[in-house]
Amino acid sequence: MSYDVAIIGSGLGGLIVGAKLTKEGRNVLLVEQHSSIGGYATCFTQDNFTIDVGFHSMDGLYAQDPKIKVFEDLDVYFNIEFVDIPTGCYRFTNNRTDFTLPDRVEDAIKVLIEKFPKEEKGIRLYFETIDEIFSSKWKDKTAGEMLDSMFENDNLKLALAGSIQYYGDDPYTLSALSFAAAMSRNLKGGKHYIKGGSIKLTHYLADYIREHGGTILLNQEVTKIIVNQEKETVEGIEYKSTSDESSETTFIEANYVVVNAPLPVAAKLLSSERENVQRLRETINSLKIGHSVLNIYFGFNTTLDKLGHNNYFTVVNDESVFSLSDIFVNNNGGYSRKNYIFVDYGQTDTGMAPFGKSTGIISTVDYIDNWNHLNKEDYNNKKKEIETIFTERLNNLIPDVVNHIEHISVATPKTMERYTYNPKGSVIGFARSPQQVGKYPLTSPFKNLYFASAWSIPGGGFTSIIDAGWQVATSILKKRR
Ligand SMILES: Cc1cc2nc3c(=O)[nH]c(=O)nc-3n(C[C@H](O)[C@H](O)[C@H](O)COP(=O)(O)OP(=O)(O)OC[C@H]3O[C@@H](n4cnc5c(N)ncnc54)[C@H](O)[C@@H]3O)c2cc1C
């Protein structure tokens, strides 16, 4: 069989590429190793609760947001409903400070100045800086250095670094650019949720691909990207069933291959020892992989506003975290003290829980090394232990919530890796340090091989991935057929 384009992986990046290319008449094959579509952008249903595996919110959707043109072009706006998250950017709480950061710049400045009047100058500078971060002096600086240069008050710095776990595990290794660009987007357009969950978007894009003549294969793992040494191109892929071990490997030809699978996976798939492929492998192996997370999913038999809880997104810092330099130590410490994020999906109209009930998620930074050495029994016991720890901690945040839990389950970094093949269960691809951000192996070793995932430029998160997928699709469309 022969295709214009073969796409490896059905994560959001792969689906955007596939949707745009099939729309423009290209013959596309998308191959996914898992039984379901979406990679990290998917949901599961248990005990009548539908819960997003990872997705908490989408930033942007303001007039100049590049996602708008993509969503318009692919008719996403007519088919997917985005609901506003009404309770601000996030609530930050530790035992010394408790306030909600609004999700509009002017409101955020006002609240912060009221709370930290001595820091007014720095607060104004911070918001000016994140708005124009790419044209400024911050390229080689970390988020921690940026915050230290502007503020004295440690609580203010901690509060502004509240959502850091989405981008890094240590403010002093996270690039100021990555951090500031994401904060700026959150404060421009606010936060939004996809009604019905991220699965609505990924299934919509998959259906779009099929309706426009593309083919999607599930339960098929790509085992090789075939390289034509003489022509210096890739010429197709090999894949094999993940559900039937006795199945044969299939080869298909393709004029272009797009890798949505993680880049370390791509490097192994390339059937070539050419110098430029070796260089790509070396670069990939030399880059530090980003952190993972541990997620605890909840189904509640009530909406939590009935218990007096009124925030969608709460950042809970442990009392032992006094300054930015404590964050990395905390992330590597015990679960009873780890900082965490709690998302109360019931604060907006997700349409994903039975009437009068709601779902929620606790997410905390974690590492696969905390899990890899455990046998099955110890692994399950540790999950149970952590479930108890975090249920108690959630009960401290929302008194009596413990008596309203109908569903609880835990996903570890191993779960993340097993389902998506993201090495170490990384949720951000490569770590986004200033040293690494400019070094990503952007350049593909072959002119008809492309990368579109959290591991390529501009990085992870829905906004970046949609951008990456769009750039790849438009580059392919510019080339002669
Ligand atoms: C817990 C969590 C919370 C998050 N929260 C948010 C949020 O609130 N907002 C936000 O914007 N972003 C969030 N993100 C980030 C966002 O979900 C990811 O950046 C994005 O979904 C990654 O998409 P991707 O296209 O890189 O592919 P992935 O989702 O990594 O998918 C890659 C796909 O490739 C497949 N694959 C791999 N190898 C092969 C192979 N050899 N053959 C065939 N298929 C293969 C995998 O099975 C997978 O389906 C979160 C992520 C996590 C994990």
The ligand as a Gaussian input file, in Angstrom:
#p B3LYP/6-31G(d) Opt

LIG

0 1
 C       -1.510000      14.520000      33.629000
 C       -1.451000      15.501000      32.508000
 C       -2.122000      16.706000      32.617000
 C       -2.091000      17.614000      31.564000
 N       -2.845000      18.745000      31.645000
 C       -2.869000      19.600000      30.610000
 C       -3.722000      20.733000      30.627000
 O       -4.494000      20.939000      31.560000
 N       -3.678000      21.584000      29.569000
 C       -2.875000      21.360000      28.493000
 O       -2.870000      22.168000      27.554000
 N       -2.064000      20.278000      28.447000
 C       -2.057000      19.398000      29.471000
 N       -1.255000      18.303000      29.425000
 C       -0.340000      18.145000      28.301000
 C       -1.012000      17.585000      27.067000
 O       -1.982000      16.630000      27.429000
 C        0.055000      16.924000      26.216000
 O        1.116000      17.836000      25.999000
 C       -0.472000      16.510000      24.846000
 O       -1.700000      15.831000      24.932000
 C        0.580000      15.625000      24.195000
 O        0.193000      15.368000      22.884000
 P        1.167000      14.721000      21.834000
 O        0.557000      14.996000      20.500000
 O        2.565000      15.114000      22.073000
 O        1.078000      13.160000      22.009000
 P        0.864000      12.089000      23.165000
 O       -0.354000      12.410000      23.915000
 O        2.128000      11.830000      23.887000
 O        0.547000      10.845000      22.239000
 C        1.523000      10.177000      21.476000
 C        0.816000       8.979000      20.847000
 O        1.788000       8.213000      20.102000
 C        1.473000       6.835000      20.300000
 N        2.680000       6.055000      19.988000
 C        3.881000       6.114000      20.619000
 N        4.755000       5.267000      20.045000
 C        4.081000       4.664000      19.028000
 C        4.444000       3.684000      18.060000
 N        5.676000       3.153000      18.003000
 N        3.510000       3.280000      17.163000
 C        2.252000       3.807000      17.188000
 N        1.860000       4.725000      18.087000
 C        2.762000       5.160000      18.983000
 C        1.070000       6.773000      21.749000
 O        0.361000       5.599000      22.053000
 C        0.227000       8.039000      21.889000
 O       -1.130000       7.818000      21.579000
 C       -1.308000      17.341000      30.428000
 C       -0.609000      16.131000      30.332000
 C       -0.711000      15.201000      31.347000
 C       -0.043000      13.885000      31.191000

